[in-house]
Amino acid sequence: MKFTPFDRLGDRYDTIVVGSGLGGLTSANRLARAGHSVLLLEHHSQLGGLATWFKRGGHIFDVSLHGFPYGMVKTCKKYWSKEIRDSIVQLKNIVFDNPQFSLTTTFSKDDFIRLLKEEFLIKSSVVTEFFRTVDGMNFYDDRSMTTRELFDRFFPGRSDVHRLLMEPITYANGSTLDEPAITYGIVFSNFMNRGVYTFEGGTDRLIGMMAAELQKNGVTICTGAKVDRIVVDHGRVRGVEVRDRMIEARAVVSNSGITNTIDNLAGRDVFSDDFLSRFDRVQVNNSSCQVYFGIRRGESFDDVGDLLFTSTAKEFSSEEMRKMDTRSRTFSIYYPKTRPDRPDYTVVASMNANFEDWAGLDEESYTREKEAMVERCFVDLERYIPGIREKVDTIESATPKTFNRYTLHTRGTSFGTKFEGLDISRSIFKEVGGLFHVGSVGIIMSGWLGAINYGIIVSNDVDAYLADQQQ
């Protein structure tokens, strides 16, 4: 798909969106539909942010197409297109395998209720009250109770139940047992609706359809355009500087990380001391490692499940999950049905990770640790797909340094910030008129559905701001 060359961009737009993650794409689309002129600038050669893909050895590897809640169906139909909605399909076989239990589930609320009662022997009244509690959680609830305290209240001493309920969420957004319980409840309730879903045709097809929709609605898209600075004058946004050129705008939506937005793009000097004191308490979330396996043409393997949560660690521990030599990882299995027009078998192993563990390694140590990571993934994958080594013809790997280089996210974070980042993101336009932020913040606004929903919220804020400026 062809986008607008940099030298053909206009000098002024109603809104400039910096970055093309799912939140940025959605904000741009919504604002264009509302009649505003929108410029979308992306530093990379392709759109999508972490919703991305790459090609190696004749295979297409999806980086973050692991699974999302049913809410994507409704959201994509309403805010994108029916065609996008119709390509969302369910992943029906979600596997858990660890020393405490092994099971397969549809990952729906009904099935989890059944499992808790029949497999984990939890009283029906306790299960009912637990789901009633988490289903009723919202952003404005008391934030003092942690997820650990929530679990201990309903399932004291049951580390197996804690693992069932928490492990998938930790993989999804990096949260721990010591986060505010409402962050768990809101995310868990979204997933525990009607199962886990994916996009038929892969990430490349989804982003291609979104790009076509953006262009149809009048959004100007320019890739390879790294924004150097968001220009602020007398407390109000004036535009952006990119490639030694100033492009004016009445509003700027930053889809960069909130820390990068404040520290680097806008600059700390445009914010009040009180705002900065709150911002400095924001914690960046952890990063990820991935290993990608492509299966030789003509080879295949049996259906072993769509998404495998695997671990040889005795109990759940978010700290253990972030270690370089973690014994916990997910396997996203992509069968020919994932891309019916280009059938293939690929496997992506994903691990949570700490940026600092990888950033300080010299080149030799870095290469050695990557090779060791690949080997650990092979060993674990062999338990589910025997003989997989002989069938693989392509191997690639990524670390927090890879994600940092690709996304420019602070410390390569895959999940934005901890909870306190949401308040900073939501209030930034009150500090600098016309400056808005959309991205993974606060744990709640993470993942594909969280990013898209946040894009909708922020676009409504921008639309109201632009309308007010015209009056």
C-alpha positions in Angstrom: 0.0 0.0 0.0 1.3 3.4 -1.0 1.3 6.3 1.5 2.0 10.0 1.1 5.7 10.9 0.5 7.1 13.3 3.0 7.7 16.1 0.5 4.0 16.1 -0.4 2.7 16.7 3.1 0.7 19.8 3.8 1.9 22.6 6.1 -1.0 22.5 8.5 -3.6 19.9 9.8 -6.3 19.9 12.4 -4.6 17.0 14.2 -1.3 15.2 13.9 -1.1 11.7 15.3 2.4 10.7 16.2 2.8 6.9 16.0 0.6 4.2 14.5 -0.1 1.7 17.2 -3.7 0.5 17.4 -4.6 3.5 19.6 -3.1 6.0 17.2 -4.7 4.3 14.2 -8.1 4.4 15.9 -7.8 8.0 17.0 -6.8 9.0 13.5 -9.7 7.1 12.0 -12.3 8.5 14.4 -11.1 12.1 14.0 -11.1 11.9 10.2 -14.7 10.5 10.3 -15.6 13.5 12.4 -14.5 15.7 9.6 -11.1 16.8 10.8 -7.9 16.9 8.6 -5.6 14.3 10.1 -1.9 13.6 9.5 -0.6 10.3 10.8 3.2 10.1 11.2 5.1 6.8 11.7 8.8 6.5 12.1 8.9 2.9 11.0 8.3 1.6 7.4 5.1 -0.1 8.3 2.1 0.7 10.5 0.8 -1.1 13.6 3.3 -0.4 16.5 3.5 -3.7 18.4 0.6 -5.0 16.3 3.1 -6.0 13.7 4.6 -8.8 11.7 7.8 -9.6 9.8 8.9 -11.9 7.0 11.8 -14.4 7.3 12.6 -17.5 5.3 9.3 -17.4 3.4 7.3 -17.2 6.6 5.2 -14.4 8.0 5.6 -14.1 11.8 3.0 -12.3 14.0 4.6 -10.4 16.9 1.5 -9.9 19.1 -1.4 -11.7 17.6 -1.8 -14.1 20.5 -5.4 -13.6 21.4 -7.8 -10.9 22.5 -11.3 -10.7 24.1 -14.7 -10.9 22.4 -15.1 -7.2 22.9 -13.0 -6.7 19.8 -15.9 -8.0 17.7 -18.3 -5.2 18.7 -15.6 -2.5 18.8 -14.2 -3.2 15.4 -17.6 -3.3 13.8 -18.6 0.0 15.3 -15.4 2.0 15.0 -13.6 0.3 12.0 -15.6 -1.8 9.6 -17.9 -4.8 9.2 -15.2 -6.5 7.0 -12.7 -6.3 9.9 -15.2 -7.5 12.4 -16.1 -10.5 10.2 -12.5 -11.7 10.2 -12.3 -12.1 13.9 -12.5 -15.8 14.9 -12.4 -17.7 18.1 -9.4 -19.7 19.4 -11.2 -22.6 21.1 -8.3 -24.6 22.6 -6.4 -22.8 25.2 -4.0 -25.0 27.1 -2.5 -24.7 30.6 0.3 -27.1 31.5 2.4 -26.7 34.7 3.3 -28.8 37.7 0.1 -27.8 39.5 -2.4 -28.7 36.7 -2.9 -29.5 33.1 -6.1 -28.6 31.3 -7.7 -27.3 28.1 -10.3 -24.6 28.1 -12.3 -22.2 25.9 -11.2 -19.5 28.2 -14.8 -18.3 28.7 -16.5 -17.3 31.9 -18.7 -20.3 31.8 -15.8 -22.7 31.3 -13.7 -21.1 34.1 -16.7 -21.4 36.4 -17.0 -25.1 35.5 -13.2 -25.7 36.0 -13.1 -23.9 39.4 -16.0 -26.1 40.6 -15.2 -29.4 39.0 -11.5 -29.5 38.7 -10.4 -27.2 41.6 -13.3 -28.1 43.9 -14.2 -24.6 44.9 -17.6 -24.1 46.4 -20.2 -22.8 44.0 -21.1 -19.9 46.3 -17.4 -18.8 46.4 -17.1 -18.9 42.7 -20.2 -17.0 42.2 -19.2 -14.3 44.6 -15.7 -14.0 43.1 -17.1 -13.4 39.6 -19.7 -11.0 41.0 -16.9 -9.0 42.6 -14.6 -8.8 39.7 -17.4 -8.2 37.2 -18.5 -5.2 39.3 -15.0 -3.5 39.4 -14.5 -0.2 37.7 -11.9 2.5 37.5 -13.4 4.6 40.3 -13.4 1.8 42.9 -11.1 1.7 46.0 -7.6 1.1 44.8 -6.0 0.0 48.1 -6.8 -3.7 47.7 -4.2 -5.7 45.7 -4.9 -8.6 43.5 -3.0 -10.8 46.0 -5.5 -9.7 48.7 -8.4 -10.3 46.4 -7.2 -13.9 45.7 -6.5 -14.6 49.4 -10.0 -13.4 50.3 -11.6 -15.9 48.0 -9.0 -18.7 47.5 -6.7 -18.6 50.6 -3.8 -21.0 50.3 -4.8 -22.1 46.8 -1.7 -21.1 44.7 -3.0 -23.4 41.9 -6.2 -21.3 41.6 -4.1 -18.1 41.8 -2.0 -19.4 38.9 -5.0 -20.3 36.8 -6.5 -16.8 37.3 -3.4 -14.7 37.1 -0.9 -16.3 34.8 -2.7 -15.4 31.5 -3.2 -11.8 32.6 0.5 -11.4 33.5 1.4 -12.6 30.1 -1.2 -10.2 28.6 -0.1 -7.0 30.4 2.8 -7.6 32.7 0.8 -7.2 35.9 1.7 -8.7 39.3 -0.2 -9.8 42.3 0.7 -6.6 44.0 -1.1 -4.3 41.5 -4.5 -2.7 42.5 -7.1 -5.4 42.3 -9.3 -3.2 40.0 -6.7 -3.5 37.3 -7.0 -7.2 37.4 -10.8 -7.2 37.7 -11.4 -5.0 34.7 -9.0 -6.9 32.4 -10.0 -10.3 33.6 -13.7 -9.5 33.2 -13.0 -8.5 29.6 -11.3 -11.7 28.8 -13.8 -13.8 30.8 -16.6 -12.9 28.6 -16.9 -15.3 25.6 -13.4 -16.6 25.1 -10.3 -15.7 23.2 -10.2 -14.5 19.6 -7.8 -13.8 16.8 -7.7 -12.2 13.3 -8.0 -14.5 10.3 -5.5 -13.5 7.8 -2.9 -12.4 10.3 -1.7 -9.0 11.5 -0.5 -7.9 8.1 -4.0 -8.3 6.7 -5.6 -6.5 9.7 -3.3 -3.5 9.5 -3.7 -3.4 5.7 -7.4 -3.2 6.1 -7.1 -0.5 8.7 -4.8 1.5 6.5 -7.2 1.3 3.6 -10.0 2.5 5.9 -7.9 5.4 7.1 -7.2 6.5 3.5 -10.8 6.1 2.5 -11.7 8.5 5.4 -9.2 11.1 4.3 -6.3 10.5 6.7 -2.9 11.4 5.3 -0.3 8.7 6.2 3.4 9.1 6.1 5.9 6.4 7.2 9.6 6.8 7.7 8.8 10.1 9.5 10.3 10.2 13.0 9.0 13.2 14.9 11.8 15.0 16.7 9.7 17.4 18.8 6.2 18.3 19.7 6.2 22.1 19.5 4.6 23.9 22.4 4.3 27.6 22.7 2.8 29.5 25.7 1.1 26.4 27.0 -0.4 25.3 23.7 0.5 22.9 21.0 1.6 24.4 17.7 2.6 21.3 15.7 5.6 19.0 15.3 9.1 19.1 14.0 10.0 16.2 11.7 13.0 16.0 9.4 13.9 19.6 10.1 10.4 20.8 9.1 7.7 22.3 11.1 4.1 21.1 10.4 1.4 23.0 12.3 -1.6 21.5 14.0 -4.3 22.6 16.4 -4.0 19.3 18.3 -1.3 16.6 18.5 -2.1 13.0 19.7 1.0 11.2 20.8 0.9 7.4 20.4 4.4 7.2 21.7 4.9 6.0 25.2 3.8 8.4 27.9 7.4 8.7 29.3 8.9 9.4 25.8 6.1 11.9 25.1 6.8 13.9 28.2 10.6 13.5 28.6 11.6 13.7 25.0 8.9 14.8 22.5 7.3 17.7 24.4 10.0 18.2 26.9 9.7 18.5 30.7 10.0 22.3 30.6 6.4 22.7 29.3 4.8 21.0 32.3 4.2 22.2 35.8 6.2 21.1 38.8 3.1 19.4 40.3 2.4 17.5 37.1 6.1 16.4 36.9 6.1 15.2 40.5 3.2 12.9 39.7 4.7 11.9 36.4 8.0 10.9 38.1 6.2 8.3 40.2 5.1 6.5 37.0 6.6 3.1 36.7 7.3 1.6 33.3 6.1 -1.9 32.8 8.3 -4.9 31.8 9.3 -5.9 28.3 9.3 -9.2 26.4 11.4 -11.8 24.7 10.2 -13.9 21.7 11.4 -16.8 19.6 9.9 -17.4 16.2 9.9 -20.8 14.5 9.0 -21.4 10.9 8.1 -24.9 9.7 9.6 -26.2 6.5 7.1 -26.3 3.5 5.6 -29.8 3.3 6.0 -30.4 7.0 3.2 -30.2 9.5 2.2 -31.2 13.0 -1.0 -32.2 14.8 -3.3 -29.7 16.5 -1.9 -29.3 20.0 -3.9 -26.2 20.9 -4.0 -22.6 19.8 -2.4 -20.9 22.8 -0.3 -22.8 25.3 0.5 -21.4 28.8 3.4 -23.6 29.8 5.7 -23.7 32.8 7.9 -26.0 34.8 8.1 -23.6 37.7 6.4 -25.1 40.9 4.2 -22.1 41.5 3.2 -18.9 39.7 5.6 -16.0 40.2 5.6 -12.8 38.1 9.3 -12.4 39.1 10.2 -15.8 37.9 8.4 -15.1 34.6 10.7 -12.2 33.9 14.0 -14.0 34.5 16.3 -14.5 31.6 16.2 -18.3 32.2 12.5 -18.4 33.1 10.8 -21.7 33.0 7.5 -20.1 32.0 6.4 -19.2 28.4 3.5 -19.1 26.1 3.4 -20.8 22.7 1.2 -19.2 20.1 0.6 -21.9 17.4 -0.3 -20.7 14.0 -1.8 -23.3 11.7 -2.7 -23.0 8.0 -6.1 -21.7 9.0 -4.5 -18.5 10.4 -3.7 -17.3 6.8 -6.0 -19.4 4.5 -4.6 -17.6 1.4 -1.0 -18.4 2.5 -1.2 -21.5 4.6 1.8 -22.1 6.8 2.8 -23.5 10.2 4.6 -21.1 12.6 5.2 -21.0 16.4 5.9 -18.0 18.5 7.3 -18.5 22.0 6.8 -15.4 24.3 8.4 -14.7 27.7 8.1 -11.6 29.9 11.5 -9.9 30.5 13.4 -7.1 32.2 15.1 -4.6 29.9 18.0 -4.2 32.3 18.9 -7.8 32.2 19.6 -7.6 28.4 20.7 -3.9 27.9 24.0 -4.2 29.7 25.3 -7.3 27.9 28.3 -7.1 25.6 27.9 -8.4 22.0 29.3 -11.8 22.8 27.2 -12.3 25.9 24.1 -11.0 24.2 24.5 -13.5 21.3 25.1 -16.3 23.8 22.0 -15.5 25.9 19.8 -15.4 22.8 21.1 -18.8 21.7 20.4 -20.2 25.2 16.9 -18.7 25.1 16.2 -20.4 21.7 17.4 -23.7 23.1 15.1 -23.4 26.2 12.2 -22.8 23.9 13.1 -25.8 21.7 13.3 -28.0 24.8 9.9 -27.0 26.0 8.3 -27.1 22.6 9.5 -30.6 22.0 7.2 -31.7 24.9 4.1 -30.7 22.8 5.4 -31.2 19.3 7.9 -34.1 19.2 10.4 -33.8 16.5 9.9 -30.1 16.0 13.6 -29.4 15.6 13.8 -31.4 12.4 10.8 -29.6 10.9 12.0 -26.0 11.6 13.8 -24.2 8.8 13.7 -20.6 10.2 14.5 -19.3 13.6 14.4 -15.7 14.7 14.5 -14.1 18.2 13.7 -10.8 19.9 14.7 -9.3 23.2 13.8 -6.1 25.1 16.5 -4.3 23.1 14.7 -5.4 19.9 11.4 -3.9 21.1 13.1 -0.8 22.3 14.7 -0.3 18.8 11.5 -1.0 16.9 9.0 0.9 19.0 11.2 3.5 20.8 9.3 2.6 24.0 11.2 3.4 27.2 13.2 0.3 28.2 11.5 -1.6 25.5 8.2 -1.9 27.5 5.6 -4.1 25.9 2.8 -3.0 28.2 3.3 0.7 28.7 3.1 1.7 32.4 1.8 0.6 35.7 -1.5 1.9 37.0 -0.4 5.4 37.9 0.5 6.2 34.2 -3.2 6.3 33.3 -3.9 9.4 35.3 -0.9 11.2 33.7 -2.0 10.1 30.2 -5.6 11.2 30.8 -4.6 14.6 32.2 -1.8 15.7 29.9 -4.2 17.9 27.8 -5.0 19.9 30.9 -1.3 20.8 31.2 -0.7 21.6 27.5 -3.6 22.7 25.4 -4.1 20.5 22.4 -1.7 17.8 23.5 -3.2 14.4 24.0 -1.8 10.9 24.6 -3.0 7.5 23.6 -1.2 4.2 24.3 -0.7 1.4 26.7 -1.0 2.9 30.2 -2.3 1.9 33.6 -2.5 -1.9 32.7 -6.2 -1.4 31.9 -5.5 0.3 28.6 -3.2 -2.4 27.3 -3.5 -5.2 24.8 -5.3 -4.8 21.4 -8.8 -4.1 22.7 -7.5 -1.7 25.4 -5.5 0.2 22.9 -8.4 0.6 20.4 -10.9 1.5 23.2 -8.4 4.1 24.5 -8.1 5.5 21.0 -11.8 6.0 20.9 -11.8 7.8 24.3 -9.0 10.1 23.3 -10.4 10.9 19.9 -13.6 12.1 21.6 -11.5 14.3 23.8 -9.7 15.8 20.8 -12.9 16.3 18.9 -14.4 18.2 21.8 -11.3 20.3 22.1 -11.2 21.2 18.4 -14.9 22.1 18.5 -14.3 24.4 21.5 -11.4 26.1 19.7 -13.6 27.0 16.8 -16.2 28.7 19.0 
